[in-house]
Amino acid sequence: MSLWYSSITCCMKVVEWILGPAEKLLASQTDIGDSFEAADNLRKQHEQLELKCTVSTIHNVFSLHYYL
């Protein structure tokens, strides 16, 4: 199996996860917090998740670009 094919397969799995389980996870996260501290904690958790997603996306784009 070529590295290019492996990279494409990996990207497809990421997209499938985003459109499946990740979408359900985000849809279930509707809490807004009952105080400033609770809301701020939720905001921080969201920012951590957003950063992880951004880093993962950048990694996948560079990996795909490298193999093309």
Backbone bond lengths (Angstrom), bond angles and torsions (degrees), N, CA, C in turn:
res aa  C-N    CA-C-N  psi(-1)  N-CA   C-N-CA  omega(-1)  CA-C   N-CA-C  phi
1 M - - - 1.446 - - 1.528 108.30 -
2 S 1.304 117.25 131.79 1.459 121.18 -177.32 1.530 110.97 -76.58
3 L 1.323 114.69 158.54 1.466 119.66 177.20 1.522 110.62 -64.28
4 W 1.322 116.97 -35.97 1.460 120.95 179.06 1.522 110.01 -62.17
5 Y 1.313 116.79 -46.51 1.464 121.29 179.88 1.516 110.42 -62.86
6 S 1.318 117.40 -41.81 1.463 121.65 178.35 1.526 110.98 -61.91
7 S 1.318 116.74 -40.80 1.460 121.56 179.39 1.519 111.14 -64.89
8 I 1.330 116.54 -44.63 1.465 121.34 178.29 1.527 109.86 -61.95
9 T 1.314 116.96 -43.86 1.457 121.51 179.79 1.526 110.46 -61.46
10 C 1.317 117.18 -42.29 1.461 121.67 178.59 1.528 110.21 -62.26
11 C 1.311 117.53 -45.64 1.471 121.61 179.66 1.525 110.68 -62.55
12 M 1.315 117.01 -38.78 1.461 120.43 178.62 1.523 110.77 -64.30
13 K 1.328 117.08 -39.28 1.460 120.63 178.14 1.528 111.11 -64.75
14 V 1.318 116.27 -38.68 1.467 120.44 178.01 1.526 109.86 -63.59
15 V 1.315 116.88 -46.40 1.469 120.64 179.87 1.527 110.44 -62.72
16 E 1.317 117.65 -42.53 1.466 121.01 177.92 1.518 110.96 -61.32
17 W 1.343 117.37 -39.56 1.465 120.58 177.95 1.528 110.40 -65.78
18 I 1.326 116.58 -42.41 1.472 120.47 -179.74 1.524 110.37 -61.78
19 L 1.324 117.19 -43.52 1.453 120.90 -176.90 1.529 113.40 -79.85
20 G 1.318 117.74 -12.29 1.465 121.50 -179.55 1.513 111.79 -110.29
21 P 1.339 117.16 -99.87 1.463 121.00 -175.76 1.535 114.28 -58.17
22 A 1.302 118.74 -37.58 1.464 119.99 -178.73 1.519 110.97 -66.16
23 E 1.322 117.06 -40.14 1.468 121.04 178.33 1.527 110.18 -61.90
24 K 1.334 116.66 -42.30 1.468 120.84 178.70 1.528 110.37 -66.02
25 L 1.327 116.91 -40.25 1.462 120.83 178.49 1.523 110.69 -60.86
26 L 1.324 116.87 -48.42 1.465 120.25 -179.53 1.523 111.72 -64.64
27 A 1.327 117.34 -37.62 1.464 120.98 -179.92 1.533 111.30 -66.40
28 S 1.332 116.98 -26.64 1.465 120.21 -179.23 1.530 112.32 -84.03
29 Q 1.310 117.67 -11.54 1.465 122.01 -177.79 1.525 109.69 -92.07
30 T 1.339 116.69 83.67 1.460 120.56 -175.94 1.521 113.20 -115.68
31 D 1.321 117.73 0.65 1.463 121.23 -179.30 1.527 109.89 -65.51
32 I 1.339 116.49 138.90 1.460 120.23 178.48 1.528 112.02 -112.55
33 G 1.324 116.81 -4.34 1.463 120.39 -179.27 1.520 110.67 86.35
34 D 1.332 114.99 146.30 1.460 119.55 -178.33 1.529 112.51 -104.95
35 S 1.329 115.78 6.98 1.463 121.08 176.82 1.527 107.71 -153.63
36 F 1.309 115.28 169.94 1.463 119.17 178.20 1.520 110.45 -60.69
37 E 1.328 116.58 -43.36 1.471 120.58 -178.66 1.523 111.49 -63.39
38 A 1.339 116.20 -42.87 1.471 119.76 179.65 1.531 110.46 -65.51
39 A 1.320 116.74 -43.08 1.464 120.42 178.82 1.527 110.91 -64.43
40 D 1.328 117.18 -39.81 1.459 121.19 178.96 1.521 110.79 -65.53
41 N 1.330 117.11 -38.57 1.466 121.04 177.04 1.525 110.78 -63.84
42 L 1.327 116.84 -42.97 1.466 120.46 177.47 1.525 110.74 -62.63
43 R 1.334 116.59 -40.27 1.470 120.45 177.82 1.519 110.62 -61.40
44 K 1.325 116.67 -42.87 1.469 120.65 179.82 1.529 110.78 -64.99
45 Q 1.321 117.18 -41.05 1.468 120.20 177.38 1.525 110.59 -62.46
46 H 1.327 116.30 -40.88 1.461 120.37 178.04 1.526 110.66 -63.01
47 E 1.332 117.23 -43.30 1.460 120.60 179.73 1.524 111.46 -63.27
48 Q 1.342 117.49 -37.02 1.466 120.84 177.47 1.524 110.51 -65.02
49 L 1.326 116.98 -43.74 1.460 120.71 177.90 1.525 110.58 -64.05
50 E 1.320 116.62 -42.85 1.461 121.04 179.05 1.526 111.17 -61.02
51 L 1.327 117.44 -41.65 1.456 121.46 178.43 1.526 111.17 -63.97
52 K 1.326 117.44 -43.81 1.464 120.91 177.91 1.528 110.88 -60.50
53 C 1.327 116.82 -42.13 1.468 120.70 179.16 1.522 110.93 -65.28
54 T 1.325 116.58 -41.06 1.460 120.81 179.59 1.523 110.99 -64.19
55 V 1.323 116.78 -45.90 1.464 121.02 179.67 1.526 109.94 -62.33
56 S 1.321 117.08 -42.87 1.465 120.79 179.46 1.523 111.09 -63.70
57 T 1.324 116.76 -41.82 1.466 120.56 179.12 1.518 111.14 -63.73
58 I 1.322 116.67 -45.61 1.466 120.57 179.27 1.523 110.42 -61.47
59 H 1.324 116.77 -43.05 1.465 120.93 178.47 1.526 110.55 -59.56
60 N 1.334 116.91 -44.76 1.465 120.21 -179.07 1.520 111.79 -67.21
61 V 1.317 117.53 -38.88 1.467 120.26 179.42 1.523 110.46 -64.85
62 F 1.341 117.04 -45.40 1.461 119.62 179.09 1.532 111.52 -65.64
63 S 1.329 116.42 -37.94 1.461 119.06 178.45 1.524 110.24 -64.52
64 L 1.317 116.65 -44.35 1.456 120.11 179.29 1.515 110.84 -64.74
65 H 1.324 117.17 -43.27 1.465 120.97 179.26 1.531 110.86 -61.89
66 Y 1.323 116.78 -40.17 1.462 121.38 -178.98 1.532 110.98 -62.35
67 Y 1.344 116.68 -39.52 1.458 120.31 -175.45 1.515 113.79 -85.14
68 L 1.332 116.72 -12.17 1.471 118.84 178.19 1.471 108.22 -85.90
